[in-house]
Amino acid sequence: MAAQETMRMARATPGRKPSRDIKLDDLLSFVATIRHNSISRAAESLKLTQPAVTRRVQNLEEALCVTLLDRMTKPPKPTELGQKVFTQGVKVLQEVEALMHLVAHSVAEDGPWRLGLTQALADLALGDLLVDLRARFPSVHPRVSTRWSAELVKLVDLGELDVAVVMLPVHHGFPAGVQASRLVTTPVRVVAAKGRFAPSGLSLRDLHEAGWVINPLGCGFRRHLEAQLGEQGLALHTAMEAFGTDLQLRTVAAGNGLGLIPQAVLAAHPLAPQVDRSEEHTSELQSRL
């Protein structure tokens, strides 16, 4: 009976696809519920009513099309997949908090403020970031640009951006005129359609012929992947060049190649349950100002 219950809870709702509309407030409520082992204590910690927390957890389940809590237990316990979502959700919330902290302490009191974000970071937190900025600094008028990380650093150096949050290799250097601070370090995962990484232990050499669904030229992830493949005497075989995590993950989930996605972005994406990820990451990246 327990095994059957686990199988039921781990799969997506038949006939439905995960939505892109995942709200950080819903993820926060779910993480608080698991952390406090109680919906009522989670509500107290978030200064919400218990029905509000319950509704937010249900919203997250509906967005992901999966069951995250086993409501047959008292108090409700996370399902196997729910525990994984909790673990990744904690990391996502930590990275978003670091981003909010950085921006809040870098904003002028009023007037225009030019912010640069990579597309991956914009997909992850831009909406909530802008809401938070307007609430804290109503006289500030943010102007947001999304570019490749290297381009954003150059624009900061030229004085065309006030600040940029980028994702670059750990040991990446910055121009002398740019002050850079590490926020977080996140692994980048190779992702593939369900079942592609079984048996475990497959290397890039084993996988690369499947082709890569990856950003066009100019992407730092792509350059790093090409360098790693080159060290093994392999060429980058591109199955599809595509901007944006959503299109890339849809293509990969359909079995049309391999993807390369930052773990923090993958953890927050509704298509994450539809792909397998490598246990080994291909690169350590860091977000820097």
C-alpha positions as CSV (number, residue, x, y, z in Angstrom):
1,M,0.0,0.0,0.0
2,A,2.8,2.4,0.9
3,A,4.6,1.8,-2.4
4,Q,1.4,2.3,-4.4
5,E,0.8,5.6,-2.6
6,T,4.3,6.8,-3.3
7,M,3.9,6.0,-7.0
8,R,0.6,7.9,-7.1
9,M,2.1,10.9,-5.5
10,A,5.3,11.0,-7.5
11,R,3.8,11.3,-11.0
12,A,2.3,14.3,-12.7
13,T,-1.5,14.8,-12.9
14,P,-2.7,12.9,-16.1
15,G,-3.5,15.2,-19.0
16,R,-2.0,18.3,-17.4
17,K,1.3,20.1,-18.0
18,P,3.2,22.0,-15.4
19,S,2.6,25.8,-15.5
20,R,5.4,28.4,-15.7
21,D,3.4,30.4,-13.1
22,I,5.2,29.4,-9.9
23,K,5.0,32.0,-7.2
24,L,7.8,32.4,-4.7
25,D,5.2,33.0,-2.0
26,D,3.8,29.5,-2.7
27,L,7.2,27.9,-2.6
28,L,8.0,29.8,0.7
29,S,4.8,28.5,2.3
30,F,5.6,24.9,1.3
31,V,9.2,25.2,2.5
32,A,8.0,26.6,5.8
33,T,5.4,23.8,6.2
34,I,8.1,21.1,5.9
35,R,10.6,23.0,8.0
36,H,8.2,23.4,10.9
37,N,6.5,20.0,10.3
38,S,3.2,21.8,10.8
39,I,0.9,24.0,8.7
40,S,-0.2,25.9,11.7
41,R,3.4,26.7,12.8
42,A,4.3,27.6,9.3
43,A,1.4,30.0,9.2
44,E,2.5,31.5,12.5
45,S,6.1,32.0,11.2
46,L,4.9,33.7,8.0
47,K,2.2,35.8,9.8
48,L,-0.5,34.2,7.7
49,T,-3.7,32.3,8.5
50,Q,-3.6,28.5,8.3
51,P,-6.0,28.4,5.3
52,A,-3.8,30.9,3.5
53,V,-0.8,28.6,3.9
54,T,-2.8,25.6,2.8
55,R,-4.0,27.4,-0.2
56,R,-0.5,28.4,-1.2
57,V,0.8,24.9,-0.9
58,Q,-2.1,23.7,-3.1
59,N,-1.3,26.4,-5.6
60,L,2.3,25.1,-5.8
61,E,1.1,21.6,-6.3
62,E,-1.3,22.7,-9.0
63,A,1.4,24.6,-10.8
64,L,3.8,21.7,-10.7
65,C,1.0,19.1,-11.4
66,V,2.3,16.9,-8.6
67,T,1.3,16.0,-5.0
68,L,3.9,17.4,-2.5
69,L,2.3,16.4,0.8
70,D,1.0,13.1,1.9
71,R,-2.2,14.2,3.6
72,M,-3.0,10.7,4.9
73,T,-0.5,11.3,7.7
74,K,-0.9,13.7,10.7
75,P,0.8,16.1,10.4
76,P,1.1,15.9,6.6
77,K,4.6,14.6,5.5
78,P,6.3,15.4,2.2
79,T,6.1,12.8,-0.5
80,E,9.3,11.5,-2.0
81,L,9.1,14.1,-4.7
82,G,8.0,16.7,-2.2
83,Q,11.1,16.2,-0.2
84,K,13.2,16.8,-3.3
85,V,11.2,20.0,-4.1
86,F,11.8,21.1,-0.5
87,T,15.6,20.6,-0.7
88,Q,15.8,22.5,-4.0
89,G,13.3,25.1,-2.8
90,V,15.4,26.0,0.1
91,K,18.3,26.7,-2.3
92,V,16.1,28.7,-4.6
93,L,14.8,30.9,-1.7
94,Q,18.4,31.4,-0.4
95,E,19.5,32.6,-3.9
96,V,16.5,34.9,-4.3
97,E,17.1,36.4,-0.8
98,A,20.8,37.0,-1.7
99,L,19.6,38.7,-4.9
100,M,17.1,40.9,-3.1
101,H,19.7,41.8,-0.4
102,L,22.2,42.8,-3.1
103,V,19.9,45.0,-5.0
104,A,18.2,46.6,-2.0
105,H,21.7,47.8,-0.8
106,S,22.7,49.1,-4.2
107,V,19.7,51.2,-5.2
108,A,19.8,55.0,-5.3
109,E,17.1,56.8,-3.3
110,D,15.3,58.1,-6.4
111,G,15.5,58.4,-10.2
112,P,16.4,55.9,-12.9
113,W,18.4,52.8,-11.9
114,R,19.9,50.6,-14.6
115,L,20.0,46.9,-13.7
116,G,21.4,44.1,-15.8
117,L,20.4,40.4,-15.4
118,T,21.2,37.3,-17.3
119,Q,18.1,35.7,-18.8
120,A,18.3,32.7,-16.4
121,L,18.2,35.0,-13.4
122,A,15.5,37.1,-14.9
123,D,13.4,34.0,-15.4
124,L,14.0,33.0,-11.8
125,A,13.2,36.2,-9.9
126,L,12.7,39.3,-12.0
127,G,8.9,39.7,-11.2
128,D,9.4,39.4,-7.4
129,L,12.5,41.6,-7.6
130,L,10.7,44.5,-9.3
131,V,7.7,44.2,-6.8
132,D,10.2,44.4,-3.9
133,L,12.0,47.4,-5.4
134,R,8.8,49.3,-5.9
135,A,7.7,48.6,-2.3
136,R,11.1,49.6,-0.8
137,F,12.0,52.5,-3.1
138,P,8.8,54.0,-4.7
139,S,10.8,56.9,-6.2
140,V,13.2,54.6,-8.0
141,H,12.6,53.7,-11.7
142,P,14.4,50.5,-12.6
143,R,15.4,49.9,-16.2
144,V,16.2,46.3,-16.7
145,S,18.4,44.8,-19.5
146,T,18.9,41.0,-20.1
147,R,22.1,40.0,-21.9
148,W,24.9,37.5,-21.8
149,S,27.0,37.8,-18.6
150,A,30.1,39.0,-20.4
151,E,28.1,41.7,-22.2
152,L,26.6,42.9,-18.9
153,V,30.0,43.2,-17.2
154,K,31.2,45.2,-20.2
155,L,28.2,47.6,-19.9
156,V,28.9,48.1,-16.2
157,D,32.6,48.9,-17.1
158,L,31.4,51.4,-19.7
159,G,29.1,53.0,-17.2
160,E,26.0,52.1,-19.2
161,L,24.6,50.0,-16.3
162,D,24.6,50.8,-12.6
163,V,24.7,47.2,-11.5
164,A,24.5,43.7,-13.0
165,V,23.9,40.2,-11.5
166,V,25.7,37.6,-13.7
167,M,26.6,34.0,-13.7
168,L,30.2,33.2,-14.5
169,P,32.8,30.5,-13.8
170,V,34.2,30.6,-10.2
171,H,37.7,31.9,-11.2
172,H,36.5,34.4,-13.8
173,G,38.3,37.8,-13.7
174,F,36.7,41.2,-13.9
175,P,37.9,44.5,-15.4
176,A,39.8,46.8,-13.0
177,G,37.0,49.3,-13.0
178,V,34.3,46.8,-11.9
179,Q,33.8,45.9,-8.3
180,A,32.6,42.3,-8.0
181,S,31.2,40.3,-5.1
182,R,30.3,36.7,-4.9
183,L,26.7,36.1,-3.9
184,V,26.2,32.3,-4.3
185,T,27.8,29.4,-6.1
186,T,25.5,27.0,-8.0
187,P,26.2,23.9,-10.0
188,V,25.2,23.5,-13.6
189,R,23.5,20.3,-14.4
190,V,23.3,18.3,-17.6
191,V,19.6,17.4,-18.2
192,A,18.0,14.9,-20.4
193,A,14.6,13.2,-21.0
194,K,13.5,10.8,-18.3
195,G,15.5,7.6,-18.3
196,R,18.4,9.0,-20.3
197,F,20.9,8.9,-17.3
198,A,20.1,5.2,-16.5
199,P,22.4,3.5,-15.8
200,S,24.2,6.1,-13.8
201,G,27.8,7.1,-14.3
202,L,27.5,8.2,-17.9
203,S,30.2,10.7,-18.9
204,L,30.1,13.6,-21.4
205,R,31.8,11.3,-23.9
206,D,28.9,8.8,-23.5
207,L,26.3,11.4,-24.0
208,H,27.5,14.1,-26.3
209,E,26.3,12.4,-29.6
210,A,22.7,12.9,-28.4
211,G,23.2,16.6,-29.3
212,W,22.8,19.7,-27.2
213,V,19.9,22.0,-26.8
214,I,21.7,25.1,-25.9
215,N,21.9,28.9,-26.1
216,P,23.4,30.5,-29.3
217,L,27.0,31.7,-29.5
218,G,27.9,34.2,-26.7
219,C,26.6,32.1,-23.9
220,G,29.2,31.5,-21.1
221,F,27.7,28.0,-20.3
222,R,28.2,27.1,-24.0
223,R,31.8,28.2,-24.0
224,H,32.6,26.2,-20.9
225,L,30.9,23.1,-22.3
226,E,32.9,23.5,-25.6
227,A,36.1,23.7,-23.6
228,Q,35.3,20.6,-21.5
229,L,34.4,18.6,-24.6
230,G,37.6,19.9,-26.4
231,E,39.7,18.6,-23.5
232,Q,38.3,15.1,-24.4
233,G,38.8,15.6,-28.1
234,L,35.1,16.0,-28.7
235,A,33.3,18.6,-30.8
236,L,30.0,20.3,-29.7
237,H,27.1,18.6,-31.5
238,T,24.2,21.0,-31.5
239,A,20.7,19.6,-31.8
240,M,19.0,23.0,-31.4
241,E,20.0,26.6,-30.5
242,A,17.3,28.1,-28.4
243,F,17.1,31.1,-26.0
244,G,15.4,30.6,-22.7
245,T,15.1,27.8,-20.1
246,D,11.5,27.1,-20.9
247,L,12.0,26.3,-24.6
248,Q,15.2,24.3,-23.8
249,L,13.6,22.2,-21.2
250,R,10.5,21.5,-23.3
251,T,12.8,20.3,-26.1
252,V,14.9,18.2,-23.8
253,A,11.9,16.6,-22.1
254,A,10.6,15.6,-25.5
255,G,13.8,13.6,-26.0
256,N,15.5,15.9,-28.6
257,G,18.9,16.4,-26.9
258,L,20.7,17.3,-23.8
259,G,20.5,20.6,-21.9
260,L,22.7,22.6,-19.6
261,I,20.8,24.4,-16.8
262,P,21.9,26.0,-13.5
263,Q,20.5,23.9,-10.7
264,A,18.9,26.9,-8.9
265,V,16.9,27.7,-12.1
266,L,16.1,24.1,-12.8
267,A,14.8,23.6,-9.2
268,A,12.3,26.4,-9.6
269,H,11.1,25.4,-13.1
270,P,7.7,23.5,-13.5
271,L,9.3,21.3,-16.2
272,A,11.9,19.9,-13.8
273,P,9.9,16.7,-13.0
274,Q,9.9,15.9,-16.7
275,V,13.7,15.6,-17.0
276,D,16.6,13.7,-15.4
277,R,19.7,15.6,-14.3
278,S,23.2,14.4,-14.0
279,E,24.6,13.7,-10.6
280,E,27.9,15.4,-11.6
281,H,27.9,19.0,-12.5
282,T,30.0,20.3,-15.4
283,S,31.0,23.6,-13.9
284,E,30.8,25.7,-10.8
285,L,29.3,29.1,-11.5
286,Q,28.9,32.1,-9.3
287,S,26.6,35.1,-9.3
288,R,28.6,38.3,-9.0
289,L,27.9,42.0,-9.0
